[in-house]
Amino acid sequence: MAEIVAMPKLGFDMAEGTLVRWVIAEGGEVAKGAVLAEIETDKATVEVESSAGGILYRQLVAEGTAVPVGTPIAVIAAPGEEVKDLPETGTEGGADAPVAAVEEKKVPDEKTATAESAGQKAEAPEVPAAQPAQVAPEGGVLRASPLARRIAQENNLNLNQVTGTGPSGRITRKDVEKALQGAPAAAPVKPAAAAAIQPATSWAPGAPVPDDERQPIEKLRSIIGRRMVESKQQVPHFYITSAYDVAPLMELRKQINLQLPEESKLSVNDFVVKAAALTLRQFPNINASLTDKEIVRHGHVNIGVAVALDSGLMTVVCKDADQKPLRTISQEVREMAVRARAGKVRPDDIEGSTFSISNLGMFEVEHFVAIINPPEAAILAVGSAQNVPVVIDGEVKVGMRMKATLSADHRITDGAEAARFMQTLAGFIENPLRLML
């Protein structure tokens, strides 16, 4: 029995997505859960998985096409099955294609609903017929997908020399790969160790002052800006900062990591995620979100972890973190961060967070405050663990402290409750063996 695959809704306010690349060709065998295609959202390039097995009978949307949520993009059929009344394929206007009438098949609402996951509001421009891209004029906009930019950067390819075949001349992954096939080999560009942190242009005293640079605002940066402005303007933030004794945590982490291979070592952030998750179980008002009519206290504790990308921040989500051991949390967050930086996040990677953590400790940041990610009730900003003078039994000694600041929504919680949350969090961070039980 045939199955229609629709453009998934990656967020409550997403309107459309761009189909960047088909992974499986027409007529190819498809396993349930296999990646069918890559779509570009406001946040990243996301892999679309098949909800059924069979044969990819027809691709209904061309690569590079912007498609409204819910629009059919493919039909999967059983081997040898005939599917009738399909819309014309190979057109650029996938958004206007009629819903296929499939023999002996009516798509239930549940099939579309299972594809829904969290993201940001799509703001793709209207899509004219594909046309070759031109070299961006000074101060102009060079249109390219995040995946295309990444591949070009890794291969030291100038995108101004690539002809785009996507909407409005947008450069796609396929365009970059085609250009690389005909280009001389170039030394690959090694990614920065800090991932997404670009050094300033070097300049020596006495040298000519460099000209101004005009950098087009990428969609992710634009969305981050819009949402953060809305959050600061509409959410009544208040902040509580605590300094935690992390000497026991650092010692326990050291002992554990001596027993683990390099690729599996635990980070301080893994301990913080686990500690916050266990604390949230005791404070349902902080593991909550706000709608127009009600406060939703979430049953699951899903921790969003901010990941730095070239174009901004993305939050990946560790589901049910209160129920998982530290090594599982560490592995899941590490794998999702790798996919995010490669532009390969899955819908499940970025949906459903109930509380967020932003950690800048690896950059030697002592203290900062973070902006709440609506509709969540709070976010925890974590600084670095530092050796500082502390008073112990009337004497000044060297101690290791880590500051953390909770930003909370005053419409959902209050100062006293938030302060108790930070005290309870201290019980887990300063007694890390509790995180192992």
C-alpha positions in Angstrom: 0.0 0.0 0.0 1.5 3.3 -1.1 2.6 6.1 1.3 2.7 9.8 0.7 5.7 11.6 2.3 4.9 15.3 3.1 7.1 18.2 4.0 7.4 17.9 7.8 6.5 20.7 10.1 9.7 21.5 12.1 8.1 23.8 14.6 4.8 25.3 15.5 5.4 28.4 13.4 7.2 26.9 10.4 5.5 27.7 7.1 7.8 26.0 4.5 11.1 24.4 3.9 13.5 24.1 1.0 14.2 20.6 -0.4 18.0 20.8 -0.8 18.9 17.2 -2.0 17.3 13.9 -2.7 19.4 11.1 -1.0 17.5 8.3 -2.6 16.8 8.3 -6.4 13.4 7.4 -8.0 13.1 3.7 -8.1 15.5 3.2 -5.3 14.8 0.8 -2.4 13.7 2.6 0.8 13.9 1.1 4.3 11.7 2.4 7.1 13.7 5.1 8.9 16.1 5.6 6.0 17.0 9.2 5.0 15.0 10.2 1.9 16.1 13.8 1.5 17.7 16.9 3.1 15.6 20.0 3.7 16.7 23.4 4.8 14.9 25.1 7.7 15.6 28.4 9.4 18.0 26.6 11.8 19.8 24.0 9.8 19.8 21.4 7.0 17.6 18.5 8.4 17.4 14.9 7.2 13.9 13.6 6.4 13.4 10.0 7.2 10.9 7.6 5.6 8.0 6.5 7.6 7.5 3.4 5.5 9.6 0.9 3.5 9.3 0.0 -0.2 10.3 1.7 -3.4 10.7 5.5 -3.9 8.0 5.5 -6.6 8.1 9.2 -7.4 9.8 12.4 -6.3 7.1 15.1 -6.4 9.4 18.1 -5.7 12.6 19.1 -7.5 15.8 19.9 -5.6 16.1 23.6 -4.6 12.3 24.0 -4.3 10.7 25.8 -1.4 7.7 23.7 -0.2 4.9 24.6 2.2 4.5 22.3 5.2 2.2 19.4 4.5 2.8 19.4 0.8 3.5 15.9 -0.7 7.1 15.6 -1.7 7.3 11.9 -2.5 5.4 8.7 -2.9 6.7 5.3 -1.5 5.1 2.2 -2.9 5.4 -1.5 -2.6 7.5 -3.3 -5.3 5.4 -3.6 -8.4 2.5 -1.5 -7.1 0.8 0.9 -9.5 0.0 4.4 -8.2 -2.5 6.4 -10.2 -3.3 10.1 -10.7 0.1 11.5 -9.7 0.9 15.2 -10.3 3.4 16.2 -12.9 7.0 15.8 -11.7 10.1 17.8 -12.5 8.4 21.2 -12.0 9.8 23.9 -9.8 6.4 24.7 -8.3 6.2 21.9 -5.8 4.1 24.1 -3.6 1.3 24.2 -6.2 1.3 20.4 -6.9 -2.1 18.8 -6.1 -2.2 16.1 -3.5 -1.8 12.7 -5.3 -4.7 10.4 -5.3 -3.1 7.1 -4.4 -4.7 3.8 -5.2 -6.2 2.2 -2.1 -4.5 4.7 0.1 -5.7 7.6 2.2 -3.1 9.3 4.3 -4.2 9.5 8.0 -3.6 12.6 9.9 -1.3 10.7 12.3 1.2 10.2 9.5 1.7 13.9 9.0 1.6 14.6 12.8 4.5 12.2 13.5 6.7 14.3 11.2 6.2 17.4 13.4 9.1 18.6 15.4 10.4 21.9 16.9 12.2 24.6 14.9 11.9 28.3 14.0 9.5 30.2 11.8 10.3 29.8 8.1 10.9 33.1 6.3 11.9 31.9 2.8 11.3 34.3 0.0 8.9 33.6 -2.9 10.4 31.2 -5.3 10.6 32.1 -9.0 11.9 29.7 -11.6 15.5 28.6 -11.1 18.1 30.8 -12.7 21.9 30.9 -12.7 23.5 32.7 -9.8 25.5 35.8 -10.4 28.6 37.0 -8.6 27.4 39.0 -5.6 28.0 42.7 -6.1 29.8 44.7 -3.5 27.6 44.7 -0.4 25.2 42.3 -2.2 23.8 38.9 -1.1 25.3 35.6 -2.3 22.6 33.0 -1.9 23.8 29.6 -0.7 22.5 26.9 1.6 24.4 26.3 4.9 25.5 22.8 3.6 26.8 24.3 0.4 28.8 26.9 2.3 30.3 24.3 4.6 31.4 22.0 1.8 32.9 25.0 -0.1 34.7 26.1 3.0 36.1 22.7 3.7 37.4 22.5 0.1 38.7 26.1 -0.1 36.2 26.8 -2.9 35.1 30.4 -3.7 31.3 30.4 -3.9 31.4 33.4 -6.3 32.8 31.0 -8.9 29.9 28.6 -8.5 26.7 28.8 -10.6 23.6 28.2 -8.5 20.6 26.3 -9.9 18.3 26.7 -6.9 15.5 29.3 -6.4 16.7 32.8 -7.2 20.1 31.4 -8.2 20.6 29.9 -4.8 23.8 27.7 -4.6 23.0 24.1 -3.4 25.1 21.2 -2.3 24.7 19.7 -5.8 26.1 22.9 -7.4 29.2 22.9 -5.1 29.9 19.2 -5.7 29.6 19.8 -9.5 32.1 22.7 -9.2 34.5 20.6 -7.2 34.5 17.9 -9.8 35.8 20.3 -12.4 38.1 22.3 -10.1 41.7 21.7 -9.3 42.4 20.0 -6.0 42.8 22.4 -3.1 44.1 21.9 0.4 41.1 21.3 2.7 40.4 23.9 5.3 40.7 22.5 8.8 37.8 23.5 11.1 38.6 25.6 14.1 39.0 23.7 17.3 36.4 25.9 19.0 34.0 25.3 16.2 32.4 28.5 14.8 34.8 31.0 16.5 36.6 32.9 13.7 39.7 34.9 14.6 39.9 38.6 13.8 41.8 39.6 10.6 45.4 40.2 11.5 46.6 43.8 11.2 50.0 45.2 11.9 50.6 48.8 13.1 51.4 51.1 10.2 49.7 48.9 7.6 46.8 50.4 5.6 43.5 50.3 7.5 41.3 47.6 5.9 38.1 48.6 4.1 34.7 48.0 5.7 33.3 44.5 5.1 29.6 44.1 4.5 28.4 40.6 5.4 24.8 39.6 4.5 22.8 38.4 7.5 22.3 34.7 7.2 18.8 33.3 8.0 19.8 31.6 11.3 21.4 34.9 12.6 18.3 36.8 11.5 15.9 34.3 13.3 18.1 34.4 16.4 17.9 38.2 16.5 14.2 38.3 16.0 13.4 35.7 18.7 15.8 37.2 21.2 14.4 40.7 20.7 10.9 39.3 21.2 12.1 37.4 24.3 13.7 40.5 26.0 10.7 42.7 25.1 7.9 40.3 26.1 9.4 38.1 28.8 9.9 39.7 32.3 13.4 38.3 33.0 14.9 38.1 36.5 18.3 36.6 37.3 19.9 34.6 40.2 23.6 33.8 40.4 25.2 31.1 42.5 28.9 30.1 42.9 29.4 26.3 43.3 32.3 24.4 44.8 33.2 22.1 41.9 36.4 20.6 43.3 34.7 17.3 44.1 33.1 17.2 40.6 36.4 17.9 38.9 38.1 15.2 40.8 35.4 12.7 40.1 35.4 13.6 36.4 39.2 13.1 36.3 38.9 9.6 37.9 36.1 8.6 35.5 37.9 9.9 32.4 41.0 7.9 33.3 39.0 4.8 32.6 37.4 6.0 29.3 38.7 6.3 25.8 39.4 9.8 24.5 36.3 9.9 22.4 34.1 9.0 25.3 35.4 11.3 28.1 32.9 13.2 30.1 32.7 17.0 30.0 31.8 19.3 32.9 28.7 20.2 30.9 27.5 16.6 31.0 27.5 16.8 34.8 25.6 20.1 34.7 23.0 18.7 32.3 22.4 15.7 34.6 22.3 17.9 37.7 19.9 20.4 36.2 17.6 17.5 35.0 17.4 16.0 38.4 16.8 19.4 40.0 14.0 20.2 37.5 12.2 17.1 38.6 11.7 18.8 41.9 10.7 22.2 40.4 7.9 21.7 37.8 7.3 25.4 37.6 10.7 25.9 36.1 10.4 22.8 33.9 7.5 24.6 32.2 6.4 26.7 29.3 3.8 29.4 28.8 1.0 29.5 26.2 -1.7 32.2 25.6 -4.0 30.5 28.1 -2.1 28.3 30.5 1.2 27.3 32.1 2.3 23.8 30.9 4.3 21.9 33.5 6.1 19.3 31.4 6.2 15.6 32.5 9.4 15.0 30.6 12.6 16.7 31.4 14.3 17.6 28.1 17.4 19.7 28.3 18.3 21.9 25.4 22.1 22.4 25.1 23.3 25.4 23.1 25.8 24.6 20.3 28.0 27.2 18.6 27.8 27.3 14.8 29.4 29.5 12.2 26.1 31.3 11.7 24.9 31.4 15.3 23.6 29.1 18.0 21.5 26.0 17.7 19.9 24.1 20.6 20.1 20.3 20.5 17.9 18.4 23.0 18.8 15.6 25.4 15.4 13.9 26.0 14.6 12.6 29.5 18.0 13.6 30.8 16.9 12.9 34.4 16.6 9.2 33.6 19.8 8.7 31.6 23.3 7.9 33.0 26.1 10.4 32.4 27.8 8.5 29.7 24.6 8.3 27.7 24.0 12.0 28.1 27.6 12.7 27.0 27.3 10.5 23.9 24.0 11.8 22.8 24.9 15.5 23.2 28.3 14.9 21.4 26.7 13.2 18.5 24.0 15.8 18.1 26.5 18.6 18.3 28.6 16.9 15.5 25.5 16.6 13.3 24.6 20.3 14.0 28.0 21.6 13.0 27.8 19.4 9.8 24.4 20.7 8.9 23.0 17.2 9.4 20.7 17.5 12.4 17.6 15.3 12.6 14.2 16.7 13.4 14.3 14.8 16.8 17.6 16.5 17.6 16.1 20.0 17.9 12.5 19.4 19.2 10.9 19.4 22.5 13.2 21.2 24.9 11.7 22.1 28.3 14.7 23.9 29.8 18.0 25.2 28.2 21.6 25.4 29.3 24.2 27.7 27.7 27.8 26.9 28.8 30.7 29.3 28.0 33.1 27.7 30.5 35.4 26.4 27.8 36.1 30.0 26.8 37.2 31.0 30.3 34.1 33.1 30.9 33.6 33.7 34.6 30.0 34.8 34.5 27.2 35.8 32.1 23.5 35.9 31.7 21.5 34.2 29.0 18.2 35.2 27.3 15.3 32.8 27.8 14.3 30.7 24.8 10.5 31.1 24.6 8.2 29.5 25.5 10.5 27.9 28.2 10.4 29.3 31.7 14.1 29.5 32.3 17.7 29.1 31.0 20.9 28.4 32.9 24.1 30.2 32.0 27.2 28.4 33.1 30.7 29.9 33.4 34.1 28.3 33.8 35.5 26.4 36.8 38.2 28.6 38.3 40.7 28.6 41.2 39.8 31.5 43.4 40.5 32.6 47.0 37.9 31.3 49.4 37.5 31.6 53.2 37.4 28.2 54.9 37.3 28.0 58.7 38.4 31.6 58.9 41.4 31.1 56.6 41.9 32.2 53.0 42.6 29.2 50.9 42.5 28.3 47.2 39.2 26.8 46.1 37.6 25.8 42.8 34.3 27.6 42.1 32.0 27.8 39.1 29.3 30.5 38.7 25.9 29.8 37.2 23.1 32.2 36.5 19.4 31.3 36.1 17.4 33.6 33.9 13.7 33.0 34.7 10.3 34.2 33.5 8.6 36.1 36.3 5.2 35.2 34.8 5.8 31.6 35.6 8.0 31.5 38.7 9.3 33.8 41.4 12.6 34.7 43.1 12.2 32.5 46.1 11.4 29.4 44.0 14.2 30.2 41.6 16.6 30.6 44.6 15.5 27.2 46.0 16.2 25.7 42.5 19.7 27.0 42.6 20.3 25.7 46.1 19.0 22.2 45.1 21.2 22.3 42.0 24.2 23.0 44.4 23.3 19.7 46.2 24.0 17.7 43.0 26.9 19.7 41.6 28.8 19.8 44.9 28.0 16.2 45.7 28.6 14.6 42.3 28.4 11.0 43.4 24.6 11.6 43.6 24.7 12.0 39.8 26.0 8.4 39.5 23.2 6.8 41.5 
